[in-house]
Amino acid sequence: MKTILQNCMVLLLIGVLLLACQSALADELNQQEKPWKKFSIDAGVFLTAVDSSVRFGTGLGVDIDVEKALDLDSTSTVFRADALWRFTPNRRHRLDFTWFSLRRDGNRRVTDDITIEDDDGNTITIPSGTSVDAYFNLDIYELAYSYSFFQDDRIDLAAGIGIYVMPIDFGIKVSGLLDEEEEEEFTAPLPVFALRMDVALTPQWFIRTGAQVFYAEIDNFTGSIMEFRTALEYNPWTHVGIGLGFDTLGIRLESENEDWPGVDLKGKVEFNYAGMLLYLRVFF
């Protein structure tokens, strides 16, 4: 009896292992029929139209439209990199990473008086006719996680969370009738809630869309992000494709101190861009 029971247990264990292997094989075959790749890297040229304003201090300082008042570039062409990794066998769990950098500087003779209040409460008035050198540098790093709550061979619909890390560096140097220099440098880490959808029109043609939002108002800090992107992608080769996308982003930060972790800002920064992205994708 004991031998018969042992044999039955062995047979049962073998049966369970066979069923598990069959299920895993079925999942793998089913996933192979789906167009959602495990890993990809996008590298491309990002042409942006930029609109930004800043204000030093929280009292008498006035908002400065840095493109109009300081003659900073209103358009920029930069390199941009994106990557994704579906790190589970069913490819529903996904990590995304994005990076690009905007560097702008300008020089002009101002036509209107500009008043700036520094961190110590002192006011600086830049009189009309003064020569001004200015720069506005911004890096954007984003890491995001998403889960595909609906996924078949045509649609991949997912929701997730992410974090933007944005080192911002802005400065003005005044010379002539007045010699002054003012700088502001800080890093703004902000979380976002995301929704994305990829649509496989054919095995080679895809539409990729996504949106991300964030808003917080805590004590003396207010921050918001709204981003939307869409792209049409063509994958004519086994591991290589090309795409053309549109991306728009709006960021607003206003703070009097360190009410938000990592943001040491007294003043306000608004940054908006809309741009076209032409990219090459390598995927596996």
C-alpha positions in Angstrom: 0.0 0.0 0.0 2.8 2.4 0.9 4.5 1.7 -2.5 1.3 2.3 -4.4 0.8 5.6 -2.5 4.3 6.7 -3.3 3.9 5.8 -6.9 0.6 7.8 -7.0 2.4 10.8 -5.4 5.1 10.6 -8.0 2.6 10.4 -10.8 0.7 13.3 -9.3 3.9 15.4 -9.0 4.8 14.6 -12.6 1.3 15.6 -13.8 1.5 18.9 -12.0 4.9 19.6 -13.5 3.7 18.7 -17.0 0.6 21.0 -16.5 2.9 23.8 -15.3 5.3 23.4 -18.3 2.3 23.3 -20.7 0.9 26.4 -19.2 4.2 28.2 -19.3 4.7 27.1 -22.9 1.2 28.3 -23.8 1.9 31.7 -22.2 5.1 32.0 -24.1 3.5 31.0 -27.4 0.7 33.4 -26.8 3.1 36.2 -26.0 5.1 35.5 -29.1 1.9 36.1 -31.1 1.6 39.5 -29.5 3.6 42.5 -30.8 4.7 43.9 -27.5 8.5 43.7 -27.3 10.5 42.9 -24.2 13.1 45.6 -24.5 13.6 48.7 -26.7 15.8 51.8 -27.0 14.8 55.0 -28.9 17.3 57.6 -29.9 16.2 60.7 -31.8 16.2 64.4 -32.6 13.7 66.5 -30.6 12.7 69.8 -32.0 10.9 71.9 -29.4 9.2 75.3 -29.2 9.7 76.7 -25.7 7.8 79.2 -23.6 9.1 79.9 -20.0 9.0 82.5 -17.3 10.8 82.9 -13.9 10.5 85.0 -10.9 13.2 85.4 -8.2 11.8 86.1 -4.7 8.2 86.0 -3.5 7.4 89.7 -3.0 8.2 92.5 -5.4 9.8 90.2 -8.0 8.0 90.2 -11.3 7.6 87.4 -13.7 10.1 87.5 -16.6 9.2 86.0 -19.9 12.8 84.8 -20.7 12.2 84.4 -24.4 10.9 87.9 -25.0 12.6 89.9 -22.3 16.0 88.2 -22.3 16.2 87.0 -25.9 16.6 83.3 -25.0 16.1 80.8 -27.9 12.4 80.0 -28.3 13.2 76.8 -30.2 15.8 74.1 -29.5 16.9 71.0 -31.3 18.3 68.4 -28.8 19.1 64.7 -28.6 16.6 62.6 -26.7 16.7 59.0 -25.5 13.9 56.7 -24.3 14.0 53.1 -23.2 11.5 50.5 -22.0 11.8 47.0 -20.4 9.0 44.5 -19.9 10.5 42.6 -17.0 8.0 39.7 -16.5 7.2 36.7 -18.7 3.6 38.0 -19.5 5.1 41.4 -20.4 2.5 43.3 -18.5 4.9 45.0 -16.1 7.0 47.7 -17.7 9.7 50.2 -16.8 10.3 53.3 -18.9 13.2 55.8 -18.8 13.5 59.2 -20.6 16.2 61.8 -20.8 16.9 65.0 -22.7 18.6 68.3 -21.9 17.8 71.9 -23.0 20.5 74.5 -22.9 19.7 78.1 -23.8 21.4 81.4 -23.5 20.9 84.9 -24.8 22.1 88.5 -24.7 20.1 91.7 -25.3 19.6 95.3 -24.3 16.3 95.3 -22.3 13.6 97.7 -23.4 11.5 97.8 -20.2 12.5 98.0 -16.5 12.7 94.6 -14.8 12.5 94.2 -11.0 13.9 91.1 -9.3 13.8 90.2 -5.6 16.6 87.9 -4.4 16.4 85.3 -1.6 17.3 87.9 1.0 14.5 90.2 0.1 16.7 92.7 -1.7 15.3 94.2 -4.9 17.2 94.7 -8.1 15.8 96.9 -10.8 17.3 96.4 -14.3 16.7 99.7 -16.1 15.7 100.0 -19.7 18.7 100.1 -22.0 20.9 97.8 -19.8 22.8 95.0 -21.4 21.7 91.6 -20.0 23.3 88.1 -20.4 21.0 85.2 -19.4 20.8 81.4 -19.5 18.1 78.8 -18.7 19.2 75.2 -18.5 16.9 72.3 -17.9 17.5 68.5 -17.8 14.6 66.1 -17.6 15.0 62.6 -16.3 12.0 60.3 -15.9 11.6 56.8 -14.5 8.2 55.2 -14.7 6.5 51.9 -13.9 3.2 50.8 -15.5 1.0 47.7 -15.5 -1.0 46.6 -18.6 -4.4 45.9 -17.2 -5.6 45.1 -20.8 -3.4 43.5 -23.3 -4.1 41.5 -26.5 -2.6 41.2 -29.9 -3.9 44.7 -30.9 -4.1 46.9 -27.8 -1.9 47.4 -24.8 -3.6 49.7 -22.2 -1.7 50.5 -19.0 -1.7 52.7 -15.9 1.3 53.6 -13.7 3.3 56.0 -11.7 6.6 57.7 -12.3 8.9 60.4 -11.1 10.4 63.4 -13.0 13.8 64.7 -11.8 14.5 68.2 -13.2 17.7 70.0 -12.5 17.0 73.7 -13.3 19.7 76.4 -13.6 18.8 80.0 -14.4 21.0 83.1 -14.2 21.1 86.8 -15.2 24.2 89.0 -15.5 23.6 92.7 -15.9 26.3 95.2 -17.0 26.4 98.8 -18.0 24.3 101.2 -16.0 24.0 98.5 -13.3 26.3 95.7 -12.5 24.5 92.8 -10.9 24.3 89.0 -11.1 21.6 86.7 -10.0 21.4 82.9 -10.1 19.0 80.2 -9.1 19.8 76.5 -9.2 17.8 73.6 -7.8 16.5 70.1 -8.6 12.7 69.4 -8.7 11.7 65.8 -8.1 8.0 65.4 -8.9 5.8 62.3 -9.0 3.3 61.7 -11.8 0.3 59.4 -12.5 0.3 58.0 -16.0 -1.9 56.3 -18.5 -0.7 55.0 -21.8 -2.1 53.0 -24.8 -0.2 51.3 -27.7 -2.2 50.2 -30.7 -0.9 47.7 -33.3 -2.5 48.7 -36.6 -0.6 46.0 -38.4 2.4 43.9 -37.5 4.6 46.8 -38.6 2.6 49.9 -37.9 1.9 51.2 -34.4 0.3 54.2 -32.7 1.8 55.0 -29.3 0.1 57.4 -26.8 0.6 58.5 -23.2 -0.4 61.1 -20.7 1.0 62.1 -17.3 -0.3 64.5 -14.7 0.6 65.8 -11.2 -0.6 68.5 -8.9 0.3 69.3 -5.3 -0.3 72.3 -3.1 1.4 72.0 0.3 2.0 74.9 2.6 4.0 77.4 0.5 4.7 75.0 -2.4 2.7 74.6 -5.5 3.7 72.2 -8.3 2.1 70.8 -11.4 3.0 68.7 -14.5 0.9 67.9 -17.5 2.4 65.9 -20.3 0.9 64.3 -23.5 2.7 62.4 -26.2 1.7 60.5 -29.3 3.7 58.8 -32.1 3.3 56.9 -35.3 5.9 54.1 -35.6 6.9 51.8 -38.5 8.9 48.7 -37.9 10.0 47.4 -41.3 12.9 45.3 -40.0 13.2 42.5 -37.5 14.8 44.6 -34.7 14.7 48.1 -36.0 12.0 50.7 -36.5 11.5 54.4 -37.1 8.9 56.8 -35.6 7.6 60.4 -35.7 6.1 61.7 -32.5 4.6 64.8 -30.9 5.2 65.7 -27.2 3.9 68.6 -25.1 4.8 69.3 -21.5 3.8 72.0 -19.0 5.6 72.5 -15.6 4.8 75.0 -12.9 6.7 75.4 -9.7 6.1 78.1 -7.0 7.8 77.9 -3.6 9.0 80.1 -0.7 11.3 77.6 0.9 11.9 73.8 1.0 8.3 72.8 1.6 8.7 70.2 -1.2 11.7 67.8 -0.7 14.5 68.7 -3.1 13.1 72.1 -4.2 15.0 75.0 -2.6 13.3 77.8 -4.5 12.0 81.2 -3.6 10.0 82.3 -6.5 8.3 80.8 -9.5 9.3 78.9 -12.6 7.0 78.1 -15.5 8.2 76.0 -18.4 6.2 74.8 -21.4 7.2 73.1 -24.6 5.7 71.4 -27.6 7.9 69.5 -30.0 8.3 66.9 -32.8 10.5 63.8 -32.3 12.0 61.8 -35.1 13.6 58.7 -33.6 15.1 55.3 -34.4 14.0 52.3 -32.3 16.0 49.1 -31.6 13.9 46.4 -30.0 14.1 42.7 -29.0 
